[in-house]
């Protein structure tokens, strides 16, 4: 083959390679850029989670919603005191469950200038107090407890230390002069103790709150609280780190629009309980069935 023909062949081969590369790049820019836009990660959001039924339900629900919108959401299991400190320090994005005006008042007062507490609650029918089984007919008020101390072995079965309700229960013990010890444990252990006692028709005394699924499983009653130390109607608010609304303007607006009725929250918690091993599945099911509700939050 002549040098001239060799040169033409080499040139032709180079041109084919260049054109092929250009075509490939052109296809990548068209299809991949569109794909990248649709799958674009809009940012990472960390939501504080506490091992309470309504909290697990709501945090998983928001994880499902926000991940559908392209955000990367992680749930950080952290107790109330450290959670509020992390919000104030900017190490956590969202604290979804602040009970006011009584249960978490101490945290609100401590951190109100360092974090953003929402003005409007997402749930308005909370109740907190000491509960006993409904079959304990002679015990109907906190004032009845000292004379029945032996029935309860002088113990109030509590849950995680540092929770607002645990702190208020300590105040209740002082206000009413109760000769009782508040036992720290976990929410799961407390609920297990309640259910076990009721199954055996034994006495049990615990601080509890509504909404909580355990009320649908066993028959409990709140004790009257004449001094109103636990307060009356409690409302549940969200809090975010101070600059969250500027970093995630849309999400902040959605969170502020968020509201749940008793029925909606009850259905959500039931879905979570039915998928206890994988709560995100229960949350996703609720989200799918309540898209009209979610659309209202995200206007």
DAKA-V986722 format. One line per field, one symbol per residue. psi: psi as a letter, one per 30 degrees, with the letter a starting at -180 (. if undefined). Layout:
psi->???
//
This chain:
psi->kleeeeeeeeeeeeeeeeeeeeeeeeeeeeeeeeeeefgkjglkkkkkkkhkefeeeeeeeeeeeeefggljkkkjjkleeeeeeeeefgfkekjfjjklfeegeeeeeegfffljkkeklfkghkkkakllkffiffjflfffeefgeeegggkjjabkkfkeeeeeeeeeeeeghkilkjkkbleeeeeeeeeeeeeghlkkklkllkkkffffeljlkkkkiefhefackkkkllkllegefeeieeeeeeeffkkkleeeeeeeeeeeefhefiffeeeeeeeefheeeeeefg.
//
